[in-house]
Amino acid sequence: MADQAQPAAAQTQAEPAVPAEPAAFDCSAVSEIPLTECQALVALYNSTNGANWNNKGGWLATNTPCSWYGVACTAGHVTNLSLSYNQLSGSIPPQLGNLANLQELFLDHNPLSGALPYSLTNLSLEYFYFDNTNLCEPGDAVFQAWLAGIPNLRRTGIICQPSSATRYLPLLLRAR
């Protein structure tokens, strides 16, 4: 009896986890917020490894984004994103700047990295917390003035090292 083979299930080892593919979601089925706002939320989910968030309740699972974990809406627009301590990783997508009515953005205490997108300067935030992340701030005067105008700001204080692309971005944006 001692030389009998173990059952196949006992011999197999767990396969390593495969990184998640970007999740597909049809924003055209959403009616409670504008299409561009839905697309911004989907971009945030995909660029920050949403499949591995601590709490992703409702995200890309229902066509009611205002009920998704951390999302609050007023009068048919996203006004608050509260995703602190939620294991977001990766970078912030530029589409977040399309949330024109966003007033509060809480991304702190997450392993996020990269530069804050310049498109955020489109927003009139009352609260912006990104402390205890590895996000860096563009160091140009326009972006820094925008940050200085946010009444409730918690930041990393990390200034991005300019590349040739980011050095010219403010000039390109002004030329529009």
Secondary structure, DSSP 8 states (H G I E B T S, - for coil): -TT----HHHH---------------GGG--SS-HHHHHHHHHHHHHTTGGG-S--TTTTTSS-GGGSTTEEEETTEEEEEE-TTS---B---GGGGG-TT--EEE--SS-BEEE--GGGGG---SEEE--SSEEEB--SHHHHHHHHT-SEEE----B----HHHHHHHHHHHT-
